[in-house]
Amino acid sequence: MANPNKVIGYFTMEIGIDDSIPTYCGGLGMLAGDTIKAAADLGLPMVACTLLYRGGYVDQSIDRSGNQKEKAVDWDPDTVLEEMPQRVHVPIEGRTVVVRCYRKIWKGVTGKYVPVYFLDTDLPENTARDRKITERLYIGDDMAKLRQRAVLGIAGPRMLRALTHDVDVYHMNEGHGVLLTMELMSEHLSRFDKQKVDAECVRYSREKCVFTTHTPVPAGHDQFKVADVREVVGDHPAFREPELFATGGKGRTVHASIMALNLSRYANGVAKRHGEVSREMFPGYDIDSVTNGIHAPTWASPYMQAIFDKHFPEWRVRTEDLRMATSIADRPLLDAHANAKRDLMAHVRERTGADVSEERFTITFARRATPYKRPTLFMHDIERLIDINENVHPIQVFFTGKSHPADGKGKDAIHTVLQAARKVKKHFPITWIPNYNMELGAKLTAGSDLWLNNPKPPLEASGTSGMKAALNGVPSLSSLDGWWIEGHSEHVTGWSIDGETETENAKSIYDKLERDILPVYRDDKAYWAEIMRSCIALNGSHFTTIRMLKDYVLKAYLH
């Protein structure tokens, strides 16, 4: 950044920074929260902007028939956030909507901090309908989504100005905040009394914007009818320049990612492979890659933290020091994991009442329940699993993850997993743990023995849960997709899932469990400890938001 007194404005639809603030759905929100924490640790001049969802996303429960049930999350922002006095106005469907914000100050390990602002329309000055604009995350039709996008992208920059933040770079974490490019163009038009978007106007937005895409499939990129966007935000001069926002310049649809690409000076995917996929999806655009990371102090178990503190005390900011994990002795490493596993079993018993055991090899699948992540793949051959359990080593399997309320196939997958659990109950436990959140995620990534991730390539943009597991010495068995292409070393940091078809993928999972993974775990603890060390030294040290933010500073923020 050219001026150290200016800040990076990080715009994201969701943030998972603390379970007491349930304004997140899944990986995108976890990444945002970890990014904010690392920025504070580094003293990077950043402010973050998102929406305040009084109903959260989904409070999940599973009924006796194995069906997901959901309701709004019950939480009170006034108990954990600070309401700010500033108010801004945003035009929505011809009405003036008043927006306020709440603030969370996140302090880093060095005492620096990042303010996080949560935008809220639940004010008595607004109509009953407008008060609900920011009520729920990712719930509603296209018009509801557009109203939220207008609050984030138009009210957000206005609120930061009202709070006296001088934003030098606007970082859009996915295309949800793309309307902020229109707000920036409006600034330029107003300043120079122009009526038409010209090259200087476009340049003004491009110089200030950075865009990160997280979605490797066309269906995951927001597209809205131009008429609907006009109805929500008004007749902006940009709508008369379809080459800015529409595929092929046809002008009937606002493609959020196309618009972000055209109006940003830097764009990236979130893993090397995802960068390649994104360039294939959007030919002609210069799309780089910055591989995601995790906030190590948040996700390392207390037992691992104690080991890290002893061996490399500056690891919280100098995460590259974790490369020296190769010097950790077997017994402390194995004991730290045993303690984390004990805590996990106690937590699962408390949440579910399930009969789980520290003695069983624990395999965890913790992902958003949606078809491309293939939560049912592991149960492809139940008889083979029973045989492995009885003749190689006792296993238990934990599943967790929420399905979007409108994702019928995702809900069906949960039901299928629970049906399989009933079939194998007398042999080994398969446990679905409802209401996946940060607390559960931390315990699973620290206390599991193997992290299972089997998306259908190339549909995983990055993935970060396996990074959290690696930081705790837990190896992955994963499809070669997303971050795992970069983090995988066979028999060293984990194992790949091979094959082209689902049947071949499932067979690879069973074969590697039977021949490569369980025998080592059962018979050779020294080798298992070596795998744990490699996970930490090779992957835990590199796949962090400290490293990721340094990449962004060099590639995107400096100009």
N, C-alpha and C positions, 0 to 999 in steps of 0.2 A: 504494500500500500504506500502510495506516494506521501501521504500526510498522516503521521502517527496520531494526530488528534482526531482523526475520523475513524468510523467504526464499520465493521461488516454487519449487515443486517441479514440474519439467517431466517428465512421464511419457510415454514413447514406446516402442513395440515395437522400433524400430530406430534406430540412430544411425550416420551416416556422417561421421566426424570426421577420419579418417586411414586410408589404405589398409593400414597395419600393424594396424588393428583392424577386421577385416572383418565387423562386426555390422550390416550394412545390405544392403538389396535394391535399392532404387531411390530415387525422388523423395522419398518420405516420410522416409527416413533422411538424404538429403542436406539436406533442409529442417531436420531436427532438428539436424544437425551445424552448419549455418550459423547457426541460432538460438542455439546455445550459444556459438559464437565471437563473435557480435555482442553477446550479453549480457556476455561478458567484456570486450569492447572498451568497452562503455558503463559497466561497473561495476555492472550490474544484479544485485541479490542473488538469484541463482538456483542451484539444484542440479538435476542431471538424473539420471533413473533409467531403466534399460533392462535387458535381459538379456544375459548373456555366452554367446554361441553359439560353442562350441569347434569345431563343424563349419561355422560360418559359414552362408551361404545356399547358393550354388551356385558351384562352380568349373567354368566352362563351357569346353568344347572343341567343335569342329566336325569330324566325320569326313569322309572323302573323298567320301561320298555326299551331303554337305550336311545331315547330321542333328546336332542338338545332343546332346552327351553331357555328363553332369554328375557331379560327385563332391563330397565334403565338402572344405571349405577346410582347408588345412594351416597352422595358426599356433599359436603358443605364447603365451597371455596373460601368463605370468610374465615374458616378456622385454620387454613394453611397458606393463604395468599393475602397479599396486601392490596386493597383497592386503591387505585390512583385517582386523583381528582380531575384529570384531563378528560375532556369529551371531544369527539370528532363526529362529523356527519358524512354519510355516504348516501348517494342517490340509488335507490333500489326500486325498480318498477314505478318510477315517477314519484315515489315517496322519499322524504328525508328521514333516514334511519340514524338514530343517535347510537354511538358506540363508545363504550368505556373499556378500561382494561384493568386487569389485576396483575400484580408483579410478584415474581419469585426471584430472589437474589441467590444465585448458586455460587458458593465460595469454593475455590479450588484449594489444592493442598499447599500452595504457596501463598495463600491469602488474597490472591487476585479473585475477581468475580465477574460473572456474566449475568446481566438482568434478562429475565424471560418474561415476556408480556403476553397475557392471555386476553384476547378480545371478546367482548360480551355485548349482546344486544338486549339482554333481559332487563330493560329499564322501563319505568312507568310512562316515559314520554313516547314510547313506541306502541304501535298497535299490538294486539294480542298475537297476531300472526308473526310480526317482525320480532317480537320478544323471543320467539322460538327458533329464529334463524340459527343460532349457535347452540341449540339444545343438545344435539346428538352428532356423533362422528360417523360419517359414511352411511347415514340412514336417510333415504329420501329419493325423490325422482330428480331428473335433470334440472328442473327449475329450483328445487331446494338446494342442489349442489351449487348452482350458479350464484344463488344468494350468499352462500357461505364463501365461495371464491371471491365475490365482490367485497365481503368484509375483510378477508385476509389480504387481497391484493390491492384494494383501494383504501380502505380504512386503515390498513396496517401501516403503509408509509406515512399517512397523515398523522397517525398516532405517534409514530417515532419522531416526527417533526415537532409535534406538540410537546413531547417529552424532552425536546432540545437535543436529540441525537442527530449528529451530522453523518449521514450514511454515505460512505464512499463506494461500497460494493453491496449489491443486493444478491444474496445467494438463494436461489429457488431450489429447495429440496423437493424435487419432483415438480410437475407442471401445475400443481394446484394453485400456486401463487402467481400464475402468469399474467393476471390482470394488473399486476403492479407495473408491467411494461407500459400499459395504456396510461396509467397514472403518471409515469415518468414522461411519456410523450405529451400528456396534457400540460405538465409543468413547462415543457419547452414551448409548446404552442402558445400558452398564456404569456410567458415571459417575452416572447417576440411578436405577440399579436398576430399569430398565423392562423389560418383557417384550414390548411391542408398539410398532411403529413409529407414531409420532404426528406431528402437524404440527411440533412442535419438533425432532424427530429429523430430519425431512426438511429443515427450515430449516438445521440444523447442517451438513448436507452441502452444500446449495445455497450457503450463504455462503462455503464454502471452495473450490468447484470451478468451473473454466472448461473448456469443451469446444470443440475444433476438429474439425470434420468435413471430410474430404478426398474424400469419395466421392459422385459425382452419380448413381449407379445403385443401386436397391434391393438388387441381388444383392451389392453390395460392403459391405453393413452386416451385421456379425456377428449371427446369431440362433442361439440354442441352446435345446434342450429344457429346460424347468424341472427335470425329473427328472435330467437330466445335470448341470446346475449344482449342484443339491442334492447329488448324489453326490460331486461334487468338493469343494465348499466347506462342506457341511453344511447343516442346516435353519435358515437365517437367518430371523428374523421378517419380513424384507422380502418373502419369497416368499408371505406371506399378504396382500400388498397389491399385486395384479396391476396396478393402475392406474399403479404406479411404473415398470414395466418392459415391459409388453406392449401391442401395438397393440390399441386398443379395450378394453383392460382384461380380456382373456379369460383370461390367466394360464397359457397352455400353453407359451409361448415367451418366453424372455428376449431382448428386442431391445436390443442394446448401445447403439445410438444413442438410442432412446427413453428408456432408463434414464438415459443421460448427460444428455439434454435435461431430463428431469424433476428431476434432482438436481444441476444446475449453475445458477449465477446468471447466466452469460453463455455464449452459444454463437455460433459464427461459421463461415461458409464461407471459402474461401481465395482468392476473387476475387469481384468484384461480381456477375458472371453466376452463379457458383456459389452465392452467397448466395441469389439468386432461385430457382435450381433447388432448393436445400435447403428453402426455405420452401414450394415447391410439393410437395415430397416429404413434408414434415412440417407440414401445415396446422395452424394454431393455435399454433405455437411461434415465439417471437421469435428469429430467427436472423440475426445481423448478418453483415458480411463484413470481413475483413482480408486484403488481397491479399498473397500470399507475396512473398518477396524472396530475395536471395542475399547471401552474405558476400563483399563486393567484394575484399578483400585475398587471399582464397583463389583466386578465379577470374580475376582480371586477370593476363594474361601478364606475365612479367618486363619485356618491352619496353614494354607499356602502362604498367606501374607506373612505369618510369623517366620516361615523359612526364608522368604524373599528378604524380609527385613534383616535377618541375620547375615545373609550372604551378600546382598547388594542393596544397601539401605536407600539408595536414591532411585529405586526402580519405578516409583509412582510417576516420576516425570521423565527419567531416563529409562524408558521401557526397553531400550536396546540392551540394557544391562542384563535382562533376562536370558540373553544368549549364554551367560555363564552358568545357567542351570545344569550344564553338563557336570559341574563339580559337586552337585548335591548327592549325598550318600543314599543308598537304597532305603535303609530303614526309616529315616525321617520322612522321605517321600511317600512310602507305602503307608506309614502311620497317619500322615496328614490326610491321605485319601480315605483311609479306613474311618477316621473321625468324621469326615464330610459325608461318607456313606451312611454312617450311623445316624447323623442328623437328618439326612434325607429320608431314611426309613421311618423315623419318628414323625416327620412332617407328613409323609404320605399316610401313615396310620391315622394321624389326627384328622386329616382332610377327608379320608375315604373309608376308614375302618377296615381296609384291606389287610389280608394276612400276608405281609411281605417280610423278607428276611435278608439280613446282611450277608448271609452265606451264599446266596444265589448271585450268579453273574447278572448284572443289571443293565439291560439295553433300553435306551430311551429314544422315543420319537416325539419331539416337541416342536410342532409346526402349526401354522394356520391350517385349519381343516378345509382343504380345497383340492379338487381332483388332480391338478398337475403335480402336487407334492406327493401324491400317491400314498396316503396313510394306510391303505389296505394291502400294499404290496407284500409286506412282511408275512401276512397270513395266506399267501398264495398256496402253500402246501402245509396244512396243519399237521398232517401225519409226520412229515419230515421234521417239523419243529419238536413234536413230541419225542421222536426218536433221538434227536440231538440232546434234549433235556434229560432223557433217561439213560443214554449210553455214552455221552461225552462229559457233560457237566450241567448241573441244575441251573436253569435260567429263570428270569422274570422280566417282564416287559412293561414299561410305563409309556402311556400315550397321554398327550395333552395338547390342547389347541382349540381355539374357537372357530366356528364357521360363521360367515356373514349370515344374518337372518334371512336373506333372500337367496342364499346359495343352497338349493335343495340337494345337489350332488354332494356338497361338503357335509351336510347333515346326514345324508345316506351313508357316507364313509364312516362317520362316528358310530352309527347304528351297526354297520358291518363289523367294526372292530369289537364292539361290545357283544355281538352275537358270537364271534370267535372266542372271546374271553369265556363265555359260558361253556363252549365245547371243550376247552382245554383246562377247565377249572380244577379237575381232579389230578391233573398232571403238573401244571405250573401256572402261576398267576399272570394274567394280562390285566393291567389296571388302568382305567381311564381316570385321570385326575382333572376334575372340572375347574373352570375359571382360572386358566393360565394367567399368571401375572409375574411381576419382576421377582418377588420373593421366591415363588416356586421355581422360576427359571434359574435363579442363582443356586438354589439347592440342587436342582437336577444337573446342571452343568458341572457342579463340583463333586457330586456324590455318585453319579452313574459310572459304570465301568466301560461302556461303549456308547458313542453318540451315533445314532442312525439317521441318515438323511438320504432319501432316495427320490428326488424330483426327476421328472422326465426332461433330459437335456434337449435344447439349451434354455429351458424355461426358468431356471434359477438365476436371477441377476447376480446375486452375491451370496447372501446368507451370512449371518454372524453368530448364530448359536454354537456352531462347531468351533468357532474361534474362542468362545468363552470356555467351552469344554477343554480345548487344547491348553489354555492358560492354566487350567487346573490339572493338567497331566492326563486328561481323558482323551483317548484316541477316537477317531471317526471311522465309520464304515459308510462311505458316501459315494453317490454318483459323481463322476468326473464332470462337474459343472460349477459355475460360479467361482467362489474363492477357492474351492477345494482343488481346482486344477493347479493353482499356485501353491497350495499348502500340502498337497499329497506327496508322500514318499512311501512307497509300499513297504510294509513291515517296519517302518521307521516312525512315521507320524500317524499311521493308520492303514486303511485298506480301501481300494476302489471297488465299486460295484460294476462288474463287467457285463458285456452282452448288449444286444440290440433290442430284443423284445422283452416284454414284461416277464415272460417265463424264464428267459435267460438271466434277466436281472435277479429274479427271486432265487434261482438256482445258485447264482454267484454269491448271494448273501448267505445261503445255507452252507455252501461248500467252504467259504472262508471262515464262517463260524466253526464248522466242524473240524477243519484241517489246520487252520492258521491261528485262529484267535483263542478259542477256548482251551486247546492243549497248552499253549504258552501261559495263559492265565492260571491254569490248574497246576502245571508242573514246573514252571521256571519263573519264579518271582523276580530273579535278578534280570532276566530278559524283559519282563513286564515293566520293571522300574526303569530300564533303559529306554523303553518306548515312551514312558511318562516324561523322562528328562528331555527326549527329543521333541515331544509335543510342546513343551514349555520353551526350550531353547530355540527351536526353529520357527514355530508358529506363534507361540505366546509373545515372543519378543517383537515380532514384526507386524502382526495383524492387530494394531492398536489405533485408537483415534489420535494419539499423539503423533505417530508416524503419518497417518492420513492427513491431519491438519497441516503438518509441515509440507506435504505434497501440495495441498491446496494453496498454501501461501506462495510457494514457488511457481506453481503452474497457473493459478487462477486469480489470486488476490493482488499480487504485485503487478503494477502496470504504470 
